[in-house]
Amino acid sequence: MQFLDETFPAGTLRVGPNQAYTTVAAAITAAQDGDTLLVQAGTYTDNFAAFAHQITLKAVGGMVVLEPA
């Protein structure tokens, strides 16, 4: 069982058109340990190399393709 620090509870960041974040990279930058990124179906082209946190990526509504820029 894993416990997260209650001071910084895990959050959900939404990625896609008309969402809080339009790019996966922006959501990754804003994420904290334990957060979940809900990524709308589609292809995202960006620089994904800098993962500084333990996060979960979940596809929503179909396949998500991450292509490096």
VMD Tcl script that builds the backbone (N, CA, C; Angstrom):
set m [mol new atoms 207]
animate dup $m
set s [atomselect $m all]
$s set {name element resname resid chain x y z} {
  {N N MET 1 A 0.851 -1.168 0.000}
  {CA C MET 1 A 0.000 0.000 0.000}
  {C C MET 1 A 0.899 1.233 0.000}
  {N N GLN 2 A 0.521 2.221 -0.806}
  {CA C GLN 2 A 1.318 3.443 -0.905}
  {C C GLN 2 A 0.500 4.611 -0.373}
  {N N PHE 3 A 1.108 5.422 0.465}
  {CA C PHE 3 A 0.442 6.591 1.016}
  {C C PHE 3 A 1.095 7.842 0.446}
  {N N LEU 4 A 0.266 8.794 0.058}
  {CA C LEU 4 A 0.765 10.063 -0.441}
  {C C LEU 4 A 0.699 11.095 0.665}
  {N N ASP 5 A 1.554 12.069 0.615}
  {CA C ASP 5 A 1.569 13.161 1.573}
  {C C ASP 5 A 0.245 13.921 1.469}
  {N N GLU 6 A -0.510 13.994 2.560}
  {CA C GLU 6 A -1.810 14.658 2.553}
  {C C GLU 6 A -1.692 16.161 2.305}
  {N N THR 7 A -0.511 16.741 2.496}
  {CA C THR 7 A -0.319 18.161 2.254}
  {C C THR 7 A -0.460 18.474 0.773}
  {N N PHE 8 A -0.063 17.544 -0.085}
  {CA C PHE 8 A -0.134 17.720 -1.525}
  {C C PHE 8 A -0.891 16.530 -2.130}
  {N N PRO 9 A -2.226 16.532 -2.007}
  {CA C PRO 9 A -2.981 15.389 -2.520}
  {C C PRO 9 A -2.838 15.267 -4.035}
  {N N ALA 10 A -2.904 14.025 -4.512}
  {CA C ALA 10 A -2.797 13.772 -5.945}
  {C C ALA 10 A -3.951 14.449 -6.668}
  {N N GLY 11 A -3.646 14.920 -7.883}
  {CA C GLY 11 A -4.655 15.618 -8.667}
  {C C GLY 11 A -4.843 14.975 -10.024}
  {N N THR 12 A -5.824 15.476 -10.741}
  {CA C THR 12 A -6.108 15.025 -12.086}
  {C C THR 12 A -5.977 16.218 -13.022}
  {N N LEU 13 A -5.117 16.070 -14.028}
  {CA C LEU 13 A -4.919 17.120 -15.022}
  {C C LEU 13 A -5.478 16.612 -16.344}
  {N N ARG 14 A -6.280 17.415 -17.003}
  {CA C ARG 14 A -6.933 17.024 -18.254}
  {C C ARG 14 A -6.223 17.669 -19.435}
  {N N VAL 15 A -5.942 16.833 -20.458}
  {CA C VAL 15 A -5.170 17.272 -21.616}
  {C C VAL 15 A -5.978 17.041 -22.884}
  {N N GLY 16 A -5.980 18.037 -23.761}
  {CA C GLY 16 A -6.641 17.915 -25.054}
  {C C GLY 16 A -7.289 19.225 -25.457}
  {N N PRO 17 A -7.916 19.233 -26.618}
  {CA C PRO 17 A -8.622 20.444 -27.055}
  {C C PRO 17 A -9.707 20.819 -26.048}
  {N N ASN 18 A -9.794 22.087 -25.739}
  {CA C ASN 18 A -10.794 22.604 -24.800}
  {C C ASN 18 A -10.643 22.044 -23.389}
  {N N GLN 19 A -9.437 21.606 -23.032}
  {CA C GLN 19 A -9.159 21.118 -21.681}
  {C C GLN 19 A -8.234 22.116 -20.977}
  {N N ALA 20 A -7.940 21.873 -19.722}
  {CA C ALA 20 A -7.068 22.771 -18.959}
  {C C ALA 20 A -5.679 22.869 -19.581}
  {N N TYR 21 A -5.191 21.774 -20.178}
  {CA C TYR 21 A -3.879 21.743 -20.833}
  {C C TYR 21 A -4.072 21.258 -22.265}
  {N N THR 22 A -3.500 21.979 -23.221}
  {CA C THR 22 A -3.637 21.566 -24.618}
  {C C THR 22 A -2.488 20.693 -25.068}
  {N N THR 23 A -1.403 20.642 -24.286}
  {CA C THR 23 A -0.282 19.773 -24.631}
  {C C THR 23 A 0.054 18.876 -23.450}
  {N N VAL 24 A 0.540 17.688 -23.768}
  {CA C VAL 24 A 0.969 16.751 -22.734}
  {C C VAL 24 A 2.160 17.342 -21.981}
  {N N ALA 25 A 3.068 17.975 -22.708}
  {CA C ALA 25 A 4.259 18.558 -22.083}
  {C C ALA 25 A 3.890 19.606 -21.031}
  {N N ALA 26 A 2.903 20.441 -21.306}
  {CA C ALA 26 A 2.477 21.458 -20.341}
  {C C ALA 26 A 1.900 20.813 -19.089}
  {N N ALA 27 A 1.130 19.750 -19.273}
  {CA C ALA 27 A 0.558 19.050 -18.124}
  {C C ALA 27 A 1.640 18.359 -17.305}
  {N N ILE 28 A 2.622 17.767 -17.987}
  {CA C ILE 28 A 3.734 17.127 -17.287}
  {C C ILE 28 A 4.494 18.149 -16.447}
  {N N THR 29 A 4.713 19.327 -16.998}
  {CA C THR 29 A 5.423 20.392 -16.277}
  {C C THR 29 A 4.644 20.816 -15.031}
  {N N ALA 30 A 3.329 20.851 -15.126}
  {CA C ALA 30 A 2.497 21.285 -14.003}
  {C C ALA 30 A 2.242 20.172 -12.988}
  {N N ALA 31 A 2.478 18.933 -13.364}
  {CA C ALA 31 A 2.149 17.781 -12.513}
  {C C ALA 31 A 3.065 17.674 -11.296}
  {N N GLN 32 A 2.517 17.021 -10.283}
  {CA C GLN 32 A 3.269 16.688 -9.079}
  {C C GLN 32 A 3.200 15.176 -8.893}
  {N N ASP 33 A 4.072 14.645 -8.042}
  {CA C ASP 33 A 4.069 13.207 -7.781}
  {C C ASP 33 A 2.665 12.726 -7.434}
  {N N GLY 34 A 2.262 11.619 -8.066}
  {CA C GLY 34 A 0.973 11.013 -7.786}
  {C C GLY 34 A -0.164 11.498 -8.663}
  {N N ASP 35 A 0.050 12.570 -9.435}
  {CA C ASP 35 A -1.007 13.093 -10.292}
  {C C ASP 35 A -1.306 12.151 -11.449}
  {N N THR 36 A -2.511 12.273 -11.993}
  {CA C THR 36 A -2.936 11.517 -13.158}
  {C C THR 36 A -3.248 12.495 -14.281}
  {N N LEU 37 A -2.712 12.223 -15.471}
  {CA C LEU 37 A -3.019 13.015 -16.660}
  {C C LEU 37 A -4.031 12.232 -17.482}
  {N N LEU 38 A -5.217 12.798 -17.678}
  {CA C LEU 38 A -6.239 12.203 -18.529}
  {C C LEU 38 A -6.093 12.853 -19.898}
  {N N VAL 39 A -5.595 12.089 -20.862}
  {CA C VAL 39 A -5.255 12.630 -22.181}
  {C C VAL 39 A -6.324 12.205 -23.188}
  {N N GLN 40 A -6.975 13.197 -23.815}
  {CA C GLN 40 A -7.986 12.928 -24.826}
  {C C GLN 40 A -7.347 12.238 -26.023}
  {N N ALA 41 A -8.103 11.368 -26.683}
  {CA C ALA 41 A -7.614 10.642 -27.853}
  {C C ALA 41 A -7.058 11.610 -28.895}
  {N N GLY 42 A -5.958 11.187 -29.537}
  {CA C GLY 42 A -5.360 11.999 -30.586}
  {C C GLY 42 A -3.863 11.809 -30.627}
  {N N THR 43 A -3.220 12.583 -31.477}
  {CA C THR 43 A -1.772 12.551 -31.621}
  {C C THR 43 A -1.205 13.846 -31.056}
  {N N TYR 44 A -0.214 13.707 -30.199}
  {CA C TYR 44 A 0.422 14.854 -29.551}
  {C C TYR 44 A 1.897 14.857 -29.929}
  {N N THR 45 A 2.349 15.947 -30.536}
  {CA C THR 45 A 3.739 16.084 -30.944}
  {C C THR 45 A 4.375 17.141 -30.053}
  {N N ASP 46 A 5.393 16.741 -29.297}
  {CA C ASP 46 A 6.035 17.666 -28.364}
  {C C ASP 46 A 7.316 17.038 -27.845}
  {N N ASN 47 A 7.978 17.709 -26.916}
  {CA C ASN 47 A 9.176 17.191 -26.273}
  {C C ASN 47 A 8.756 16.586 -24.936}
  {N N PHE 48 A 8.759 15.256 -24.852}
  {CA C PHE 48 A 8.290 14.557 -23.664}
  {C C PHE 48 A 9.430 14.014 -22.811}
  {N N ALA 49 A 10.668 14.391 -23.073}
  {CA C ALA 49 A 11.828 13.765 -22.456}
  {C C ALA 49 A 11.984 14.075 -20.970}
  {N N ALA 50 A 11.416 15.151 -20.478}
  {CA C ALA 50 A 11.669 15.574 -19.104}
  {C C ALA 50 A 10.528 15.193 -18.167}
  {N N PHE 51 A 10.548 13.950 -17.682}
  {CA C PHE 51 A 9.593 13.515 -16.672}
  {C C PHE 51 A 10.279 13.646 -15.321}
  {N N ALA 52 A 9.872 14.611 -14.513}
  {CA C ALA 52 A 10.501 14.828 -13.224}
  {C C ALA 52 A 9.654 14.291 -12.065}
  {N N HIS 53 A 8.487 13.751 -12.385}
  {CA C HIS 53 A 7.579 13.301 -11.344}
  {C C HIS 53 A 7.058 11.901 -11.653}
  {N N GLN 54 A 6.581 11.241 -10.621}
  {CA C GLN 54 A 5.912 9.949 -10.798}
  {C C GLN 54 A 4.446 10.239 -11.069}
  {N N ILE 55 A 4.046 10.113 -12.335}
  {CA C ILE 55 A 2.685 10.423 -12.736}
  {C C ILE 55 A 2.098 9.243 -13.507}
  {N N THR 56 A 0.791 9.288 -13.697}
  {CA C THR 56 A 0.086 8.280 -14.475}
  {C C THR 56 A -0.548 8.959 -15.678}
  {N N LEU 57 A -0.345 8.374 -16.863}
  {CA C LEU 57 A -0.991 8.871 -18.078}
  {C C LEU 57 A -2.100 7.900 -18.443}
  {N N LYS 58 A -3.311 8.418 -18.675}
  {CA C LYS 58 A -4.435 7.572 -19.069}
  {C C LYS 58 A -5.074 8.159 -20.322}
  {N N ALA 59 A -5.295 7.307 -21.323}
  {CA C ALA 59 A -5.977 7.722 -22.541}
  {C C ALA 59 A -7.477 7.762 -22.284}
  {N N VAL 60 A -8.137 8.770 -22.862}
  {CA C VAL 60 A -9.575 8.925 -22.707}
  {C C VAL 60 A -10.203 9.014 -24.096}
  {N N GLY 61 A -11.156 8.156 -24.383}
  {CA C GLY 61 A -11.898 8.242 -25.630}
  {C C GLY 61 A -11.231 7.600 -26.834}
  {N N GLY 62 A -10.165 6.858 -26.635}
  {CA C GLY 62 A -9.482 6.191 -27.748}
  {C C GLY 62 A -7.989 6.212 -27.575}
  {N N MET 63 A -7.285 5.939 -28.677}
  {CA C MET 63 A -5.830 5.829 -28.651}
  {C C MET 63 A -5.158 7.195 -28.565}
  {N N VAL 64 A -4.091 7.248 -27.786}
  {CA C VAL 64 A -3.252 8.444 -27.688}
  {C C VAL 64 A -1.881 8.093 -28.253}
  {N N VAL 65 A -1.398 8.917 -29.166}
  {CA C VAL 65 A -0.076 8.727 -29.771}
  {C C VAL 65 A 0.790 9.901 -29.348}
  {N N LEU 66 A 1.962 9.596 -28.767}
  {CA C LEU 66 A 2.921 10.629 -28.390}
  {C C LEU 66 A 4.087 10.567 -29.374}
  {N N GLU 67 A 4.266 11.634 -30.147}
  {CA C GLU 67 A 5.350 11.707 -31.109}
  {C C GLU 67 A 6.338 12.770 -30.669}
  {N N PRO 68 A 7.633 12.433 -30.592}
  {CA C PRO 68 A 8.617 13.427 -30.186}
  {C C PRO 68 A 8.760 14.520 -31.246}
  {N N ALA 69 A 8.993 15.725 -30.775}
  {CA C ALA 69 A 9.166 16.866 -31.693}
  {C C ALA 69 A 10.538 16.860 -32.304}
}
mol reanalyze $m
mol bondsrecalc $m
mol representation Tube
mol addrep $m
